Amino acid sequence: MKIEGRSDKDYMKLALEEAKFALEHGDIPVGAVVVCGDKIIGRAHNQVELLNDATAHAEMLAITSASSYLGSRYLNECTLYVTLEPCAMCAGALSWAQLGKLFYATEDKKRGYKQFNSKILHPKTKVASGLLEEECKNILLNFFKSLRK
Protein backbone atom coordinates (compact mmCIF):
# COMPACT_ATOMS: atom_id res chain seq x y z
CA MET A 1 0.00 0.00 0.00
CA LYS A 2 1.57 3.28 -1.11
CA ILE A 3 0.75 6.32 1.00
CA GLU A 4 2.55 9.42 -0.22
CA GLY A 5 3.06 12.35 2.07
CA ARG A 6 2.23 10.47 5.26
CA SER A 7 3.87 11.48 8.48
CA ASP A 8 5.38 9.30 11.18
CA LYS A 9 2.22 9.95 13.20
CA ASP A 10 0.06 8.64 10.36
CA TYR A 11 2.04 5.41 10.23
CA MET A 12 1.82 4.99 13.99
CA LYS A 13 -1.96 5.41 13.71
CA LEU A 14 -1.94 2.48 11.31
CA ALA A 15 0.09 0.45 13.82
CA LEU A 16 -2.52 1.33 16.46
CA GLU A 17 -5.26 0.08 14.11
CA GLU A 18 -3.34 -3.20 13.87
CA ALA A 19 -3.16 -3.36 17.67
CA LYS A 20 -6.95 -3.17 17.83
CA PHE A 21 -7.18 -6.27 15.61
CA ALA A 22 -5.27 -8.22 18.26
CA LEU A 23 -8.07 -7.56 20.73
CA GLU A 24 -10.49 -9.50 18.52
CA HIS A 25 -8.76 -12.78 19.40
CA GLY A 26 -7.66 -11.99 22.94
CA ASP A 27 -4.08 -11.06 22.20
CA ILE A 28 -2.16 -8.24 23.86
CA PRO A 29 -2.96 -5.23 21.63
CA VAL A 30 0.32 -4.51 19.90
CA GLY A 31 0.51 -3.52 16.25
CA ALA A 32 3.38 -2.96 13.84
CA VAL A 33 3.85 -1.42 10.40
CA VAL A 34 7.00 -1.57 8.25
CA VAL A 35 7.51 1.27 5.78
CA CYS A 36 10.11 1.47 3.03
CA GLY A 37 10.21 4.80 1.25
CA ASP A 38 6.56 5.79 1.32
CA LYS A 39 5.22 2.27 0.90
CA ILE A 40 3.87 -0.04 3.58
CA ILE A 41 5.56 -3.39 3.00
CA GLY A 42 4.54 -5.19 6.17
CA ARG A 43 1.91 -4.89 8.86
CA ALA A 44 0.84 -7.18 11.64
CA HIS A 45 -0.57 -7.47 15.14
CA ASN A 46 0.14 -9.86 17.99
CA GLN A 47 -1.15 -13.36 17.26
CA VAL A 48 0.40 -15.28 20.15
CA GLU A 49 -2.96 -16.53 21.45
CA LEU A 50 -4.51 -16.96 18.01
CA LEU A 51 -1.65 -19.12 16.71
CA ASN A 52 -0.62 -20.59 20.08
CA ASP A 53 2.90 -19.45 19.23
CA ALA A 54 5.08 -17.51 21.69
CA THR A 55 7.02 -15.96 18.79
CA ALA A 56 3.97 -14.53 16.97
CA HIS A 57 4.63 -10.97 18.11
CA ALA A 58 3.52 -8.11 15.86
CA GLU A 59 7.12 -7.14 15.12
CA MET A 60 8.17 -10.67 14.16
CA LEU A 61 5.22 -11.09 11.80
CA ALA A 62 5.77 -7.63 10.27
CA ILE A 63 9.49 -8.38 9.74
CA THR A 64 8.61 -11.63 7.97
CA SER A 65 6.08 -9.87 5.76
CA ALA A 66 8.46 -7.03 4.86
CA SER A 67 11.37 -9.38 4.17
CA SER A 68 9.16 -11.49 1.93
CA TYR A 69 8.00 -8.39 0.05
CA LEU A 70 11.57 -7.17 -0.49
CA GLY A 71 13.01 -10.62 -1.15
CA SER A 72 15.72 -9.77 1.35
CA ARG A 73 16.40 -10.38 5.02
CA TYR A 74 17.75 -6.85 5.40
CA LEU A 75 15.48 -3.95 6.30
CA ASN A 76 18.18 -1.28 6.52
CA GLU A 77 16.17 1.13 4.35
CA CYS A 78 12.98 0.56 6.36
CA THR A 79 11.22 2.02 9.38
CA LEU A 80 9.23 -0.04 11.85
CA TYR A 81 6.38 1.66 13.70
CA VAL A 82 5.24 -0.37 16.70
CA THR A 83 2.86 0.53 19.50
CA LEU A 84 4.97 -0.97 22.30
CA GLU A 85 8.73 -1.12 22.87
CA PRO A 86 9.95 -4.40 21.38
CA CYS A 87 10.92 -7.24 23.69
CA ALA A 88 14.43 -8.72 23.63
CA MET A 89 13.38 -11.42 21.11
CA CYS A 90 11.95 -8.88 18.68
CA ALA A 91 14.85 -6.48 19.16
CA GLY A 92 17.25 -9.34 18.36
CA ALA A 93 15.32 -10.08 15.16
CA LEU A 94 15.38 -6.37 14.27
CA SER A 95 19.14 -6.39 14.78
CA TRP A 96 19.59 -9.36 12.44
CA ALA A 97 17.37 -7.58 9.89
CA GLN A 98 19.55 -4.45 10.30
CA LEU A 99 16.46 -2.24 10.60
CA GLY A 100 17.07 1.36 9.57
CA LYS A 101 14.77 3.09 12.05
CA LEU A 102 12.53 2.04 14.93
CA PHE A 103 9.64 4.15 16.19
CA TYR A 104 7.81 2.81 19.23
CA ALA A 105 4.97 4.53 21.01
CA THR A 106 5.32 3.52 24.62
CA GLU A 107 7.90 1.82 26.81
CA ASP A 108 7.53 -1.67 28.19
CA LYS A 109 9.02 -1.32 31.66
CA LYS A 110 8.72 -5.07 32.35
CA ARG A 111 9.75 -6.81 29.13
CA GLY A 112 11.07 -4.12 26.79
CA TYR A 113 14.49 -4.72 25.28
CA LYS A 114 16.02 -1.79 27.19
CA GLN A 115 15.35 -3.64 30.46
CA PHE A 116 17.74 -6.36 29.33
CA ASN A 117 20.23 -4.77 26.95
CA SER A 118 19.77 -1.40 25.28
CA LYS A 119 22.52 -2.27 22.78
CA ILE A 120 20.71 -5.29 21.34
CA LEU A 121 19.55 -3.37 18.24
CA HIS A 122 21.86 -3.04 15.25
CA PRO A 123 24.33 -0.19 15.88
CA LYS A 124 23.06 1.74 12.83
CA THR A 125 19.38 1.51 13.80
CA LYS A 126 17.98 4.91 14.74
CA VAL A 127 15.40 4.84 17.56
CA ALA A 128 12.62 7.26 18.47
CA SER A 129 9.76 6.87 20.93
CA GLY A 130 6.73 8.64 22.32
CA LEU A 131 4.70 8.94 19.11
CA LEU A 132 0.99 8.49 20.08
CA GLU A 133 2.22 7.32 23.47
CA GLU A 134 -0.98 7.99 25.41
CA GLU A 135 -3.29 6.27 22.91
CA CYS A 136 -1.07 3.22 22.70
CA LYS A 137 -0.52 3.06 26.44
CA ASN A 138 -4.27 3.35 27.11
CA ILE A 139 -5.25 0.45 24.85
CA LEU A 140 -2.73 -1.73 26.71
CA LEU A 141 -3.85 -0.58 30.17
CA ASN A 142 -7.50 -1.18 29.31
CA PHE A 143 -6.70 -4.65 27.99
CA PHE A 144 -4.94 -5.67 31.20
CA LYS A 145 -7.67 -4.11 33.38
CA SER A 146 -10.24 -6.21 31.54
CA LEU A 147 -8.27 -9.36 32.37
CA ARG A 148 -8.38 -8.58 36.09
CA LYS A 149 -12.16 -8.25 36.29
Secondary structure, DSSP 8 states (H G I E B T S, - for coil): -B-TT--HHHHHHHHHHHHHHHHTTT----EEEEEETTEEEEEEE--HHHHT-TT--HHHHHHHHHHHHHTSS--TTEEEEEEE--BHHHHHHHHHTT-SEEEEEE--TTTBGGGT-TT-S-TT-EEEE-TTHHHHHHHHHHHHHHHT-
